[in-house]
Amino acid sequence: MVDPLNPGDAEFRPVSARLVTVRVVGLLVWTLVPALACAVLAVVVTPWVWIGTGVFLAIMVWLLWLVPHQVRAIGFAEGEDEFLVRRGILFRRLTVVPYGRIQYVDVNEGPIARHFGIASITLHTASVETSGALDGLPAEEAVRLRDMLAQRGSAELAGL
């Protein structure tokens, strides 16, 4: 069976496993804080608010299971003429960005990601449809990819 999300000549590399920790920290802020607020309201106001606490805790447990699987599904490959980004578990996605279409490359890191030594890159093209993003790169790899993609983009564009 042919896998449309696995081009035969592309060797995909995973992103840093530290992305799991970064995403879990964000997840805990957005689920544990409201769960605690609901618990306080349940004690002070009405016990019916325990339902909200349970919902937030259930969402947190589900996402704690899901995040490591999502991160393991993210990968990237440097093809001869294009940069490939693959992600997704149930709904998989392969983004292919030709080097000649890359206009500029953004490198981003938030405070938590910076603490764990990872960054994200975003590839910008003239078309929104062919832009791509990749989270969880070690900072050194993000810098290397930024420089390489910008150089290859300029070289390919000049060759048109």
Kinemage of the C-alpha trace (Angstrom):
@kinemage 1
@onewidth
@group {chain A} dominant
@subgroup {mainchain}
@vectorlist {calphas} color= white
{ca met a 1} P 0.000 0.000 0.000
{ca val a 2} L 1.308 3.458 -0.912
{ca asp a 3} L 1.576 5.974 1.919
{ca pro a 4} L 0.967 9.469 0.490
{ca leu a 5} L 2.507 11.063 3.594
{ca asn a 6} L 5.810 9.232 3.299
{ca pro a 7} L 7.687 10.137 0.123
{ca gly a 8} L 10.126 7.331 -0.588
{ca asp a 9} L 13.311 9.390 -0.805
{ca ala a 10} L 12.635 11.652 2.204
{ca glu a 11} L 14.243 10.797 5.521
{ca phe a 12} L 12.132 12.416 8.239
{ca arg a 13} L 13.782 13.579 11.439
{ca pro a 14} L 11.826 14.008 14.688
{ca val a 15} L 11.593 17.212 16.663
{ca ser a 16} L 12.975 17.463 20.195
{ca ala a 17} L 11.246 15.410 22.894
{ca arg a 18} L 11.493 18.525 25.085
{ca leu a 19} L 8.496 19.853 23.138
{ca val a 20} L 6.366 17.452 25.202
{ca thr a 21} L 7.441 19.184 28.413
{ca val a 22} L 6.813 22.647 26.968
{ca arg a 23} L 3.334 21.673 25.795
{ca val a 24} L 2.512 19.951 29.093
{ca val a 25} L 3.454 23.094 31.056
{ca gly a 26} L 1.079 25.143 28.894
{ca leu a 27} L -1.583 22.460 29.190
{ca leu a 28} L -1.374 22.472 32.986
{ca val a 29} L -1.794 26.244 33.098
{ca trp a 30} L -4.916 26.103 30.917
{ca thr a 31} L -6.562 23.124 32.672
{ca leu a 32} L -5.298 22.911 36.240
{ca val a 33} L -5.891 26.585 37.118
{ca pro a 34} L -9.578 26.508 36.029
{ca ala a 35} L -10.019 23.120 37.750
{ca leu a 36} L -8.731 24.601 41.002
{ca ala a 37} L -10.970 27.663 40.568
{ca cys a 38} L -13.984 25.389 40.068
{ca ala a 39} L -13.027 23.374 43.154
{ca val a 40} L -12.879 26.541 45.263
{ca leu a 41} L -16.260 27.672 43.902
{ca ala a 42} L -17.688 24.211 44.611
{ca val a 43} L -16.645 24.460 48.252
{ca val a 44} L -17.670 28.101 48.703
{ca val a 45} L -20.771 28.477 46.501
{ca thr a 46} L -22.428 25.230 45.414
{ca pro a 47} L -21.395 21.602 45.021
{ca trp a 48} L -22.697 21.609 41.432
{ca val a 49} L -19.476 23.291 40.338
{ca trp a 50} L -17.621 20.014 41.045
{ca ile a 51} L -18.858 19.027 37.595
{ca gly a 52} L -16.682 21.761 36.098
{ca thr a 53} L -13.710 20.537 38.126
{ca gly a 54} L -14.251 17.026 36.800
{ca val a 55} L -14.543 18.259 33.209
{ca phe a 56} L -11.288 20.230 33.416
{ca leu a 57} L -9.485 17.290 35.040
{ca ala a 58} L -10.801 14.877 32.392
{ca ile a 59} L -9.614 17.213 29.633
{ca met a 60} L -6.232 17.484 31.346
{ca val a 61} L -5.817 13.697 31.594
{ca trp a 62} L -6.837 13.226 27.945
{ca leu a 63} L -4.387 15.889 26.770
{ca leu a 64} L -1.576 14.535 28.969
{ca trp a 65} L -1.999 11.247 27.098
{ca leu a 66} L -2.359 12.904 23.683
{ca val a 67} L 0.521 15.425 23.698
{ca pro a 68} L 3.415 12.894 23.665
{ca his a 69} L 1.779 11.052 20.762
{ca gln a 70} L 1.317 14.294 18.838
{ca val a 71} L 4.934 15.326 19.337
{ca arg a 72} L 6.212 11.920 18.182
{ca ala a 73} L 4.163 12.359 14.989
{ca ile a 74} L 5.939 15.606 14.038
{ca gly a 75} L 8.854 15.281 11.667
{ca phe a 76} L 10.701 17.190 8.965
{ca ala a 77} L 12.848 16.339 5.978
{ca glu a 78} L 15.111 18.311 3.702
{ca gly a 79} L 14.463 17.208 0.143
{ca glu a 80} L 16.497 18.124 -2.883
{ca asp a 81} L 13.994 20.763 -4.044
{ca glu a 82} L 11.649 21.175 -1.086
{ca phe a 83} L 11.284 21.190 2.696
{ca leu a 84} L 8.760 18.711 4.110
{ca val a 85} L 6.889 18.886 7.416
{ca arg a 86} L 4.762 15.956 8.597
{ca arg a 87} L 2.402 15.938 11.573
{ca gly a 88} L -0.765 14.407 12.915
{ca ile a 89} L -2.002 11.124 14.333
{ca leu a 90} L -5.603 10.720 13.247
{ca phe a 91} L -5.681 13.539 10.720
{ca arg a 92} L -2.213 13.415 9.221
{ca arg a 93} L -0.754 16.242 7.177
{ca leu a 94} L 2.261 16.613 4.942
{ca thr a 95} L 3.331 20.131 3.999
{ca val a 96} L 5.760 20.439 1.112
{ca val a 97} L 7.338 23.873 0.681
{ca pro a 98} L 9.506 24.267 -2.442
{ca tyr a 99} L 12.730 26.118 -1.624
{ca gly a 100} L 12.124 28.538 -4.496
{ca arg a 101} L 8.829 29.678 -2.932
{ca ile a 102} L 10.306 30.593 0.466
{ca gln a 103} L 10.359 34.363 0.941
{ca tyr a 104} L 11.518 34.496 4.548
{ca val a 105} L 11.880 32.304 7.628
{ca asp a 106} L 10.840 33.261 11.160
{ca val a 107} L 12.411 31.717 14.247
{ca asn a 108} L 10.359 32.027 17.441
{ca glu a 109} L 10.807 30.948 21.027
{ca gly a 110} L 8.679 31.764 24.023
{ca pro a 111} L 9.994 31.936 27.581
{ca ile a 112} L 9.163 28.312 28.418
{ca ala a 113} L 10.542 27.002 25.113
{ca arg a 114} L 13.687 29.120 25.581
{ca his a 115} L 14.176 27.615 29.037
{ca phe a 116} L 14.097 24.128 27.485
{ca gly a 117} L 16.324 25.145 24.556
{ca ile a 118} L 13.812 24.709 21.734
{ca ala a 119} L 12.462 27.033 19.065
{ca ser a 120} L 9.957 27.104 16.211
{ca ile a 121} L 10.420 28.086 12.609
{ca thr a 122} L 7.781 29.408 10.235
{ca leu a 123} L 8.314 29.415 6.485
{ca his a 124} L 6.594 32.234 4.640
{ca thr a 125} L 5.806 32.128 0.940
{ca ala a 126} L 3.810 34.329 -1.397
{ca ser a 127} L 0.924 31.896 -1.015
{ca val a 128} L -0.642 31.271 2.371
{ca glu a 129} L -1.392 27.717 1.243
{ca thr a 130} L 2.277 26.727 1.015
{ca ser a 131} L 3.511 28.288 4.238
{ca gly a 132} L 4.725 25.880 6.900
{ca ala a 133} L 5.557 25.823 10.586
{ca leu a 134} L 7.654 23.477 12.664
{ca asp a 135} L 7.701 23.499 16.478
{ca gly a 136} L 10.115 21.852 18.876
{ca leu a 137} L 13.450 22.233 17.140
{ca pro a 138} L 16.573 22.439 19.265
{ca ala a 139} L 17.691 26.084 19.108
{ca glu a 140} L 20.893 25.239 17.213
{ca glu a 141} L 18.925 23.237 14.631
{ca ala a 142} L 16.430 26.091 14.219
{ca val a 143} L 19.276 28.505 13.485
{ca arg a 144} L 20.856 26.053 11.026
{ca leu a 145} L 17.523 25.482 9.259
{ca arg a 146} L 16.798 29.211 9.153
{ca asp a 147} L 20.111 29.932 7.457
{ca met a 148} L 19.910 26.946 5.107
{ca leu a 149} L 16.291 27.600 4.093
{ca ala a 150} L 16.917 31.297 3.517
{ca gln a 151} L 19.990 30.528 1.432
{ca arg a 152} L 18.294 27.766 -0.572
{ca gly a 153} L 15.225 29.959 -1.052
{ca ser a 154} L 17.324 32.798 -2.433
{ca ala a 155} L 19.352 30.472 -4.654
{ca glu a 156} L 16.273 28.692 -6.042
{ca leu a 157} L 14.444 31.984 -6.585
{ca ala a 158} L 17.432 33.436 -8.444
{ca gly a 159} L 17.485 30.361 -10.665
{ca leu a 160} L 13.888 30.896 -11.857
